[in-house]
Amino acid sequence: MPDIDTSPVAGIAGSGVANQIAYWSAATTLAGDTGFTVDPTNNAMTVGVARIHSTGTSNTFVGEGSGNFTLTASNCCAFGRNALISVSSGGSNSAFGEEALNGLATGTDCSAFGFNALLLNTAASNSAFGARALDSNTIGTRQCAFGTDALSAITTSSDCSAFGFNALLLNTGASNSAFGSGALDANTTGANMCAFGFNALGASTTGASNCAFGVSALLLITNGSNNSAFGFAALSTASTANDNSAFGQNALLNNTGTTNAAFGALSLQSNTTASSNSAFGYNAMNLTTTGANSSAFGAAALDANTTGGENSAFGFTALGANTIGVDNCAFGVNAL
């Protein structure tokens, strides 16, 4: 390649500085800037403090300290200060935001969008969208976090999904799913949980295998397990109760007992400590508080019962006048 003639040109002022990119500062004046440079060794450019380079194969890095010049990874994109700064051989990763995917070296197929998202992650197949989402995760895999601070405490557990502000905020357990602002935000070691709705399972800490669908469903449960709540405020007062199922608005609303099943709006909503009750239908066993081992099938069946136990009512308003009676059976509309 022939030498380039660098002798002054008549009518043009200015001179070059090694590795600075020249530009016209005036019609006949060339200038440079310490913040606008080229690094020919690493095929990189610097604009201000932002570094731009494409080290590796099919990679793009933009931002101060983003990527590095020794990596062998491919198909990576990083935008932001120190994003993907540690990557070596891990490929197909995307990081957008300061410190996003900062600790990843060999993990693959990760996506991080937001300040400190997936900050400490070294594992594969994780996705984080939101400031500090999944920022403590190290070796946990197959995780999805969408929202500020979503899943921000998890470190080594896997297979969790969080969608919403503070969803699964303190969680370290595995196989949990939370959808909604504040859903499962107090959970620590509990596993195999599902929460869908604002504040659903919001107080749960160590309980396991609970499912809540609806605003404030299973709201106060802490370490109770094997409960299912579907509907607004369903099972919302239970704290340590186990093995309950509630389907419908306010079903088992005040329950602290165990092994109860309520299907229908307001069914068993007054139940407190009683156990082993089954209510199917609107208002079924609505006023029962401590009566246990009863079954009601039909709208308003046993709807006046309070403390009576071992009753069975099948049909609309069956045993509708019973309050404290025990060991009764009624079959048919308005029976007994």
C-alpha positions as a printed NumPy array, in Angstrom:
array([[  0.   ,   0.   ,   0.   ],
       [  1.551,   3.357,  -0.994],
       [  2.357,   5.927,   1.659],
       [ -0.215,   8.647,   2.209],
       [  0.978,  12.15 ,   1.563],
       [  0.549,  14.005,   4.856],
       [  2.197,  17.217,   3.773],
       [  0.185,  20.389,   4.412],
       [ -2.392,  21.347,   1.833],
       [ -2.579,  24.954,   0.821],
       [ -5.463,  26.763,   2.46 ],
       [ -6.158,  24.049,   5.096],
       [ -5.162,  24.589,   8.715],
       [ -4.789,  22.163,  11.611],
       [ -2.863,  18.972,  12.316],
       [ -3.664,  15.392,  13.342],
       [ -3.127,  13.536,  16.647],
       [ -2.522,   9.806,  16.75 ],
       [ -5.77 ,   7.771,  17.106],
       [ -7.98 ,  10.859,  17.125],
       [-10.621,  10.946,  14.433],
       [-10.225,  14.091,  12.359],
       [-13.184,  16.273,  11.518],
       [-13.783,  19.681,   9.987],
       [-14.172,  22.249,  12.727],
       [-14.456,  24.994,  10.129],
       [-14.575,  25.221,   6.365],
       [-10.798,  24.959,   6.001],
       [ -9.748,  23.623,   9.425],
       [ -9.183,  20.02 ,  10.493],
       [ -9.371,  19.213,  14.198],
       [ -9.511,  16.271,  16.608],
       [-10.864,  15.519,  20.073],
       [ -9.659,  13.29 ,  22.94 ],
       [-13.208,  11.979,  23.271],
       [-13.486,  10.95 ,  19.623],
       [-10.865,   8.301,  18.984],
       [-10.162,   5.054,  17.21 ],
       [ -8.415,   1.951,  18.588],
       [ -7.01 ,   0.22 ,  15.487],
       [ -5.654,  -2.713,  17.507],
       [ -9.125,  -3.722,  18.709],
       [-11.189,  -2.193,  15.907],
       [-12.938,   0.036,  18.411],
       [-14.099,   3.624,  18.599],
       [-14.665,   5.887,  21.573],
       [-17.229,   8.657,  21.611],
       [-17.003,  10.529,  24.889],
       [-16.77 ,   7.673,  27.411],
       [-18.798,   5.275,  25.291],
       [-16.845,   2.524,  23.588],
       [-18.044,   0.94 ,  20.375],
       [-16.658,  -2.341,  19.087],
       [-17.591,  -5.708,  17.62 ],
       [-15.004,  -8.095,  19.062],
       [-15.81 , -11.732,  18.329],
       [-18.313, -12.855,  15.715],
       [-21.521, -10.993,  14.97 ],
       [-21.305,  -8.978,  18.184],
       [-22.138,  -5.338,  18.906],
       [-21.01 ,  -3.524,  22.042],
       [-21.838,   0.095,  22.815],
       [-21.044,   1.762,  26.128],
       [-18.205,   2.483,  28.513],
       [-16.608,  -0.869,  29.358],
       [-19.22 ,  -2.882,  27.472],
       [-17.956,  -6.275,  26.338],
       [-14.191,  -6.845,  26.269],
       [-11.422,  -7.407,  23.738],
       [-10.609, -11.04 ,  24.611],
       [-14.006, -12.68 ,  24.211],
       [-14.72 , -15.491,  21.761],
       [-18.519, -15.356,  22.036],
       [-20.816, -14.714,  19.11 ],
       [-24.231, -13.18 ,  18.473],
       [-24.13 , -10.882,  21.508],
       [-25.412,  -7.325,  21.914],
       [-24.624,  -5.01 ,  24.808],
       [-25.684,  -1.394,  25.283],
       [-24.715,   0.394,  28.478],
       [-21.839,   0.951,  30.855],
       [-20.141,  -2.356,  31.763],
       [-22.901,  -4.385,  30.112],
       [-21.675,  -7.928,  29.358],
       [-18.217,  -6.847,  30.477],
       [-17.215, -10.35 ,  31.645],
       [-18.474, -12.369,  28.679],
       [-15.965, -14.853,  27.286],
       [-17.438, -17.78 ,  25.351],
       [-21.13 , -17.384,  26.175],
       [-23.093, -16.571,  23.05 ],
       [-26.522, -15.297,  22.009],
       [-26.832, -12.878,  24.935],
       [-28.399,  -9.418,  24.946],
       [-27.819,  -6.783,  27.617],
       [-29.339,  -3.296,  27.663],
       [-28.608,  -1.081,  30.653],
       [-25.786,  -0.183,  33.004],
       [-24.176,  -3.308,  34.521],
       [-26.726,  -5.552,  32.773],
       [-25.443,  -9.14 ,  32.608],
       [-22.243,  -7.824,  34.138],
       [-21.084, -11.169,  35.585],
       [-21.934, -13.501,  32.707],
       [-18.95 , -15.33 ,  31.235],
       [-19.986, -18.614,  29.608],
       [-23.767, -18.663,  29.962],
       [-25.865, -18.477,  26.805],
       [-29.293, -17.333,  25.645],
       [-29.836, -14.624,  28.27 ],
       [-31.596, -11.286,  27.869],
       [-31.309,  -8.414,  30.331],
       [-32.986,  -5.021,  29.975],
       [-32.56 ,  -2.472,  32.773],
       [-30.086,  -1.156,  35.327],
       [-28.328,  -4.087,  37.053],
       [-30.655,  -6.609,  35.411],
       [-29.124, -10.087,  35.771],
       [-26.121,  -8.357,  37.331],
       [-24.488, -11.435,  38.902],
       [-25.861, -14.083,  36.569],
       [-23.549, -16.789,  35.272],
       [-26.212, -19.259,  34.107],
       [-28.043, -19.755,  30.819],
       [-31.56 , -19.165,  29.537],
       [-32.625, -16.32 ,  31.828],
       [-34.595, -13.195,  30.911],
       [-34.866, -10.041,  33.012],
       [-36.703,  -6.838,  32.133],
       [-36.619,  -4.   ,  34.659],
       [-34.19 ,  -2.278,  37.002],
       [-32.526,  -4.838,  39.291],
       [-34.645,  -7.67 ,  37.94 ],
       [-32.924, -10.971,  38.745],
       [-29.883,  -8.969,  39.846],
       [-28.812, -11.519,  42.53 ],
       [-29.242, -14.612,  40.385],
       [-26.028, -16.571,  39.956],
       [-26.573, -20.153,  38.739],
       [-30.363, -20.388,  38.574],
       [-31.656, -21.122,  35.068],
       [-34.848, -20.829,  33.051],
       [-35.971, -17.714,  34.949],
       [-38.12 , -14.852,  33.672],
       [-38.507, -11.558,  35.516],
       [-40.461,  -8.57 ,  34.206],
       [-40.709,  -5.481,  36.422],
       [-38.624,  -3.365,  38.766],
       [-36.994,  -5.583,  41.424],
       [-38.812,  -8.663,  40.157],
       [-37.081, -11.817,  41.428],
       [-34.257,  -9.654,  42.717],
       [-33.293, -11.912,  45.668],
       [-33.122, -15.295,  43.963],
       [-29.629, -16.733,  43.657],
       [-29.443, -20.439,  42.823],
       [-33.021, -21.689,  42.375],
       [-34.496, -22.226,  38.924],
       [-37.717, -22.196,  36.935],
       [-39.342, -19.072,  38.386],
       [-41.376, -16.459,  36.545],
       [-42.25 , -13.013,  37.884],
       [-44.265, -10.343,  36.095],
       [-44.943,  -7.069,  37.92 ],
       [-43.409,  -4.563,  40.327],
       [-41.8  ,  -6.402,  43.268],
       [-43.206,  -9.734,  42.13 ],
       [-41.319, -12.53 ,  43.928],
       [-39.136,  -9.767,  45.386],
       [-37.578, -11.816,  48.237],
       [-37.935, -15.242,  46.686],
       [-35.173, -17.834,  46.84 ],
       [-37.402, -20.88 ,  46.275],
       [-37.805, -22.759,  43.009],
       [-40.619, -23.26 ,  40.512],
       [-42.706, -20.239,  41.516],
       [-44.808, -18.07 ,  39.227],
       [-46.09 , -14.607,  40.138],
       [-48.103, -12.296,  37.895],
       [-49.131,  -8.923,  39.31 ],
       [-47.711,  -6.071,  41.342],
       [-46.717,  -7.351,  44.78 ],
       [-47.593, -10.953,  43.956],
       [-45.616, -13.356,  46.16 ],
       [-43.37 , -10.429,  47.107],
       [-42.706, -11.755,  50.657],
       [-42.01 , -15.344,  49.663],
       [-38.577, -16.568,  50.676],
       [-38.077, -20.344,  50.487],
       [-41.56 , -21.481,  49.492],
       [-41.668, -23.489,  46.269],
       [-44.179, -24.609,  43.639],
       [-46.423, -21.563,  44.041],
       [-48.643, -19.714,  41.584],
       [-49.943, -16.195,  42.183],
       [-51.967, -14.196,  39.677],
       [-53.272, -10.757,  40.663],
       [-52.339,  -7.69 ,  42.689],
       [-51.005,  -8.782,  46.102],
       [-51.949, -12.391,  45.47 ],
       [-50.12 , -14.541,  48.036],
       [-48.536, -11.274,  49.14 ],
       [-47.654, -12.408,  52.679],
       [-46.513, -15.934,  51.904],
       [-43.004, -16.62 ,  53.153],
       [-42.261, -20.329,  53.518],
       [-45.527, -21.998,  52.527],
       [-45.435, -24.328,  49.541],
       [-47.677, -25.531,  46.749],
       [-50.228, -22.72 ,  47.02 ],
       [-52.097, -21.263,  44.057],
       [-53.861, -17.907,  44.126],
       [-55.777, -16.328,  41.242],
       [-57.383, -12.953,  41.897],
       [-56.719,  -9.665,  43.648],
       [-55.838, -10.333,  47.326],
       [-56.418, -14.06 ,  46.97 ],
       [-54.588, -15.895,  49.782],
       [-53.42 , -12.427,  50.814],
       [-52.344, -13.235,  54.395],
       [-51.12 , -16.801,  54.039],
       [-47.628, -17.098,  55.485],
       [-46.495, -20.697,  55.898],
       [-49.661, -22.598,  55.054],
       [-49.393, -25.05 ,  52.182],
       [-51.447, -26.85 ,  49.546],
       [-54.133, -24.166,  49.283],
       [-55.912, -23.034,  46.131],
       [-57.818, -19.763,  45.882],
       [-59.579, -18.457,  42.79 ],
       [-61.454, -15.148,  43.006],
       [-61.285, -11.735,  44.631],
       [-60.252, -12.068,  48.312],
       [-60.707, -15.832,  48.24 ],
       [-59.038, -17.381,  51.303],
       [-57.563, -13.948,  51.974],
       [-57.474, -14.245,  55.794],
       [-55.891, -17.679,  56.091],
       [-52.354, -17.514,  57.454],
       [-51.169, -20.982,  58.448],
       [-54.044, -23.089,  57.128],
       [-53.425, -26.06 ,  54.845],
       [-55.249, -28.035,  52.183],
       [-58.089, -25.61 ,  51.44 ],
       [-59.727, -24.84 ,  48.109],
       [-61.768, -21.697,  47.434],
       [-63.372, -20.717,  44.134],
       [-65.373, -17.493,  43.947],
       [-65.449, -13.978,  45.35 ],
       [-64.932, -14.019,  49.142],
       [-65.058, -17.793,  49.246],
       [-63.53 , -18.957,  52.556],
       [-62.778, -15.287,  53.165],
       [-62.155, -15.58 ,  56.931],
       [-60.975, -19.157,  57.051],
       [-58.145, -20.36 ,  59.251],
       [-59.234, -24.004,  59.288],
       [-57.957, -26.86 ,  57.145],
       [-59.28 , -29.237,  54.488],
       [-62.204, -27.024,  53.48 ],
       [-63.589, -26.635,  49.98 ],
       [-65.772, -23.726,  48.859],
       [-67.08 , -23.248,  45.333],
       [-69.219, -20.191,  44.683],
       [-69.263, -16.539,  45.619],
       [-69.608, -16.025,  49.396],
       [-69.534, -19.744,  50.069],
       [-68.113, -20.523,  53.52 ],
       [-67.029, -16.877,  53.764],
       [-67.583, -16.741,  57.564],
       [-65.784, -19.97 ,  58.326],
       [-63.005, -19.434,  60.849],
       [-61.465, -22.482,  62.526],
       [-63.783, -25.21 ,  61.27 ],
       [-62.334, -27.946,  59.091],
       [-63.471, -30.523,  56.577],
       [-66.436, -28.536,  55.224],
       [-67.545, -28.599,  51.604],
       [-69.775, -25.917,  50.142],
       [-70.854, -25.73 ,  46.514],
       [-73.067, -22.864,  45.362],
       [-73.662, -19.182,  45.917],
       [-73.952, -18.403,  49.645],
       [-73.64 , -22.065,  50.561],
       [-72.751, -22.339,  54.27 ],
       [-72.254, -18.59 ,  54.214],
       [-72.596, -18.055,  57.999],
       [-70.832, -21.174,  59.229],
       [-68.057, -20.226,  61.623],
       [-66.904, -23.23 ,  63.667],
       [-69.229, -26.027,  62.561],
       [-67.197, -28.798,  60.955],
       [-67.546, -31.852,  58.739],
       [-70.574, -30.553,  56.827],
       [-71.451, -30.616,  53.141],
       [-73.702, -28.2  ,  51.284],
       [-74.556, -28.448,  47.598],
       [-76.794, -25.774,  46.11 ],
       [-77.303, -22.045,  46.324],
       [-78.018, -20.963,  49.925],
       [-77.762, -24.535,  51.209],
       [-77.06 , -24.451,  54.967],
       [-76.778, -20.684,  54.578],
       [-77.943, -19.951,  58.163],
       [-75.778, -22.567,  59.822],
       [-73.22 , -21.194,  62.285],
       [-71.791, -23.811,  64.644],
       [-73.743, -26.914,  63.645],
       [-71.605, -29.773,  62.355],
       [-71.869, -33.104,  60.551],
       [-74.717, -31.806,  58.369],
       [-75.416, -32.6  ,  54.724],
       [-77.632, -30.452,  52.532],
       [-78.307, -31.042,  48.836],
       [-80.546, -28.6  ,  46.985],
       [-81.514, -24.939,  46.865],
       [-81.881, -23.602,  50.451],
       [-81.692, -27.141,  51.814],
       [-81.347, -27.   ,  55.623],
       [-81.697, -23.266,  55.152],
       [-83.043, -22.642,  58.669],
       [-80.532, -24.789,  60.518],
       [-78.197, -22.796,  62.75 ],
       [-76.625, -25.025,  65.423],
       [-78.213, -28.389,  64.71 ],
       [-75.965, -31.377,  64.058],
       [-76.153, -34.697,  62.208],
       [-78.873, -33.607,  59.75 ],
       [-79.387, -34.671,  56.142],
       [-81.579, -32.816,  53.657],
       [-82.103, -33.642,  49.996],
       [-84.2  , -31.385,  47.74 ],
       [-85.28 , -27.791,  47.27 ],
       [-86.133, -26.2  ,  50.607],
       [-85.68 , -29.534,  52.339],
       [-85.746, -29.148,  56.14 ]])
